[in-house]
């Protein structure tokens, strides 16, 4: 039988609250681990997998096949968002976050144990694809829960700032993943690295997941979800309900995130592939990883700045300015990045990843604010991961084809076009800065 309405004050008083320290650590540590796992694969998809998991032959074809397995996770992510979103809106944020972290971590460790094509033939890429699907499934449920953990515990006027805590997991996870690859590259010769060294970052994930689980198991449920439970207002089938009552939010949220995803995977996966290819810029693997690590520092620095700006000036106004800058940046990609000189390449990566931090930072608040509490986990997760499917999954593949067929300038045109779609979605959307999360 449904429980009668409970006044907000009573519901809030009866629910134990997480401290700011718990919110920061749990949302930041968990997403850092999840993004670490995801980026370890992205780096290996460029540097390792074309050589070990696919037939020997055309290097470009092997790279494209490897990037195709990279894209599988983005197909899995909307599935994960629906699956974990259902349980996140039905049984709670805490338990679902623990399950998503386990799914991601186990899949990553298994990749580190897989034999290559030389050992088991075509089964190698098939098993790799299966584990990659598991990674996508876990990350599909991770981000939405972490964003809700932060925003539903945020004090008044600080929701976008708190929403940057899970967003910081992206630059931290990327920095650790690529830093570890760089360390291994510098301490091993190529033969040793390809023989077993590449497996180390995947196996290290087991330790990181244990730490993340320990942190998350100490959490209390968020006040907003506790109120929904006490009032008996939980959605019976959140995935169906969010499409029935929140379709506009899903569409807008997906396209608001589109430019963010395309920008990031062009700035990381594509630039690493093109920058280290003999037919591209011809930098060594170690050199370009250093360039990326420098750029990611600026990514991390601009994420919290974006949260403060979004709290002060509004989410919509802040993102309109940043998205316009991304469009201009894309149109300059050909002469800037394509010149290949060290100052040009490094400055391009710094500016591009700084823009990434500015556009990614507010999303931890923007997407949850589009949906009511009863379907917020599902709605925020689905829109976030549909954007990953439309943007990030195909971005490295499209960019590699464009650069090879028409030149790197057309990769920038592609980014600018995706930025224009995001700009339209922002113009149609409303400001959510003062919306209540109840």
N, C-alpha and C positions, 0 to 999 in steps of 0.2 A: 504494500500500500504506500502511496506517495506520502512523504513527510510534509507537513504544513510549512508555510513560509516562516522563516526565522529572521528577525530584524538584523540588518547588517552589523550593528554594533555587537550584538550577542554572538553572531557567527564569528566575527573577528576575534572576540575575547576568548572564545572556546577553542580556537585553533592555535597551537603553538607556532611561533614565528621563527624563521631563520634569521640569524644575525647577518649584518652586512658582510662580515668576513666569510661566513659560510656560503653566502650567495656568490661572492666574488670568486672564491676558491673552487667551488663545485661547478660553476658555469664555465670558468676559464680553464681549469684543469681538464675537464671532460672534453671540451671542444678542441683543446690543444692536442690531446691524444688522438681524437677522431681525425682531425685535419692532418696530423703527422702521418697516420696510417694511409690516408688518401694521397698525400703528396709523395710519400715513399714510392707508391705505385706509379704516380705520374712521372717521377724522375727515372725510375727503372724502365718505364715504357719507352723512353727515348734512348737511354744509355745501354740497357742490358737485354731486355726482352726480344728486340729484333734479332739479336745474335744467338740467343739460347733457346727460344721457344717457337721459332719458325724455321722453315726450310732455308738452307743457304741458297743464295742467288742474288737477285736485285736488292741492294740495300734500301732503296726508296720504297719498294714494294713491301719489304719486311717491316719498315717503320710504319707504313700506312696500316698494315695488318695489326701491329702492336697498338697503334692508336685506336684501332677499331675495338680491341678488347678494353682499352681505357674507357671508351664510350659506353660500354655495357653497364657500368656502374650508374650512369645517368639514366638509363632505362629502368634500373632497379630502384633508384631513389624515390620516384613517385609511388612505387609499390610499397616501399618502406614507410613513406610518409602516411599512406592510407592505413597500413597495418599498425604501426606504432602510434599513429594519431588516434586510431580507434581506442586503443588501450589507454593512451594518455588522457583522453577525454572521458573514458569510462572508469578506470581504476586509479588514475592519478599520474602526476608528472614524475614523481620520484621513481617508482617501480619501472616505469617505461624507460626512463633514462638509463637505468642499470642494464636493462635488457638490450637496448640499442648499443651500448658500449661493449657488451659481451659479444654481440653479433659481429661488430666491426673488428674487434680485437682477434677473435678466433680466425676469421677469414684472412686477416693479415699474416698471422703466424703461419697458417697453412701454406700461403704463397711462398714463404721462406723455406718451406720443406719440399716443394715440388721438384721432381726431376725434369730435365730439359728434353727438347725434341730429339737429341741424339740418343737418349735412353729409352724413351717410350713412344716416340713418333708423334702422330697426330693427337694422341691423348694429352700431350703436354699443353698445347694451347687451349684444348677443351677444358681441362682442369683449371687452368689459369683463368679462363673466362668465368667458370663457375665460382671461383673464389672472389673474383672481381665483382660478380653479382652480389655476393654476400657483403662485401665492403659497401656497395651502394645501398643495400637494404638497411644496414646499420646506420649509415650516415643520413639516410632518409628520415629516420626517426630521431636522430640526435639533435640536430640544430633547433627544430621547433621546441623541443622540451627545454633545452638550455636557454633559449630566448625567453620562454615563458617563466622559467625559474628566476631569471633576472628581472624582467619587466613586472611580473605579478608581485614581486617583493620590493619594488622600487618606491621610494618616498615621493611625495607630490613634487612635480616640476623637475624630476631627475630621471624620468623613465628612459629617455634616449641615452642618457649617460650610462645608466645601469645596463641598458641594452647593448652597450659596446663590450661588456665583459666577455660574452661568448664570441663576439666578433674578433677579439684579440687572439683567440685560439688559432685563427687562420695564419697570421704572420708568425706566431710562435711555433706552430706545428710545421710550417714551411721551413722556417729557419733551422729548426732542429733536424728535420729530415734531410735537407740539402747540406747542412753542415756536417752531418754524419757521413753522407756520401762523399763529400769533399775530403774529409779526414781519411776515409778508406782509400780514396783515389791517390792521396798523397803518400800513404804509408805502404801501398801495395803496388806491384807491377800489374799491368793489364791482365796477364794470364791468371794471376792469383785472384784478382778482383772478379773476373768472369767465372772462375772455378767455384769460389765459395764466398768471397768477400761481400758480394752484393746481397747475400742472404742475411747478413748481420742486422741491417736496419729493420727488416721484417720480423726477425726473432726478438729484437729488443722490445717490440710492441707488447709482448707478454708481460714484462715488468711494468710498463707504463699503465696497462689496463688494470693491473692489481692495485696500483696507487689510486687510479681513478675510481675504482669500485669502493675502496675504503673511504674516500672522501664523500661519495654520493650516498652511501648507505647511512650516513649520519644525518641526512637532511630530514626536515619536516615537509609536509605538503604545503603548497602555496596558499595564502589566505583566500585568493579568488576562487580556487578550485574547492577549498573547504566550504565556502559559502554555497557553491553549487550543490555539493553533496548534501549539506544540511537542509537545503530548500527542496531537495528532490527534483532538481531541474536538469539532471544529466541527460544528454542526448542518447536515445536508444541505439541509433546507428549514425554516429557522427559524420561518416563519409557521405551518406545519403543526404543528411540534413544540411550539410554545408553547401552541397550543390543545389539543393532546393531553395535555401534561404540566403546563401552568401555567394552566388555565382559571380556577381559583379566584383566582389572583393577578390575572388580567386583570379579572375581575368586581369584585373588591375595589378594585383600583387605579382603575378607572373611577369607581366611586361615591365613593371617598375624594376624588377630584379634582372631583367634580360641583359642590359648593357654591363652591369656589374660582373656577371658571369663571363660574358664574352671577353671583356677587358682582362680579367684575371688569367684566364687560360691562354689567351694570346701572349700575355706578358711573361708567363712562366713556361708552359709546355712548348708553345710554338717558338718563342724566342730561343729557348735552349736547343731545340731541334735545329732550327735554321742557323743559329749562331755557331753551332759546332759542326755543321755539315760542310764537307769539302765544296759542295755546290752552293753553299750559303756564304757565311762570313768567314768560316775557317778557323775560329778560335778553338783552343783546346778545351776539353771538358772541365778541367780545374779552373782555368781562367774564367770561363763563363759562369760557373757556379759561384765564384767569388763576386762577380758582377751582380748576380741575382741576390746574393746574401746582402750586399750593400743596399740594393733597391728595396728589399723586404724590410730593412730597418725603417725606411721612410713609410712603408705601408703600416707598420706597427705604430709609428708616431702619429700618423694622421687619423687613425681609427678613433681614439678618444677625443681628438679635436672636433671631429665630425659630430660626435654625440653631444658635445657642449653647444655647438652651433645649432643643431637640430632642436635642442631644448630652448634655446634663446630665440631663434628666428622662425622656428617651425620646420617640420620635416619636408613639406612640399617645396617651400622657397629654397631651402638649402640644397635639395637634390636637383632642382631646376638649374641652378647655377653650375653645380658640379657636372651634371650630364651634358650641358652645353660645352663645358671645357673638354669633356671626353670626346665629343664629336670633332672639335677643332684638333685635338691631339691625334685622332685617327687620320685625319686628312693630311697631317704633317709626317706620317709614319714613313712614307717612301723616301724622301730626301734625308730624313733624320736617322732612322735606324738603318735604312738601306745603304747609307754611305759607308758603314762598316768601320769607321775610325773609332778608336778606343774612347775618346771624350764623347763622341756622339752616341755610341752604344750605351755607355754608362749613364749619361744624362737622360737618355731616352727611358732606360729602365727605372731610374730614380723618379722621374716625373710620372711615368705611367703607373708605378706601384704606389706613389703618393696619392694619385687620383683614385686608385683602387681603395685605399684606406678611407678616403673621404666619401666615396659612394657606398662602401660596404658598412661603414660604421653605424649609420642610422637605421639600417634594415632590421636590426634586432628589436626595434620599437615599431617601425612602420608596418611590417607585416602582421604582428600580433594585434595591432590596433585596428585592423580591418575587420576583425571577427569578434563575436560575443564569446564569453568564457566557455560555454557548453561545447563549442566546436572550435575553439581557438587553436588547440594543439593541431588538429587535423587541418584546419584552414591555412594556418601559417606554414605548416610543413608542406602541404600539397602545392601551394603557390610557389614557395621557395624551390621545391624540387622539380616542378614543371618548368620553371625558368632554367634550371640546370639542364634539363633534357633538351629544351629548345636552343639554349645558348652554349653552355660549356661542353656538352657531349660532342657536338659537331665542330666546335670552334677550331681545335687543333687540326682536324682533318681538312676542313674547308680552307684554312689558312695555308696549310702545307701544299694543297693543290693550287690555290691561287698564286702563291709565291713561285711555284715551279712552272706554272703555265703562263702567268701574266706579269709577274714581278711583285715585289714586296709592297709596293704602293697600293695594290688592290686589296691587300690584307687590311690596310688602314681604312680604305673605303668601306669594306665589310664592317669594321668596327663602328665607323661613323653611321652607317645605316641602322645598325642595332641600337646605337645611341639615340637616333631619331625616333625609333619605336618607343623607347623608354620615355623620351621627352613628351610624346603624345599622351602616353598613359598618365604621366604626372600632371599634365594640363587638364586631363579629364577628372583626375582624383580630387578628393577634398582634403583639407588639412585635418590631421588627427591629433595634434599636439595636446588639445584639451579634452580629448575623449576619455571617459572613465573605463577602466578595465574591471568591470564587475559583472 
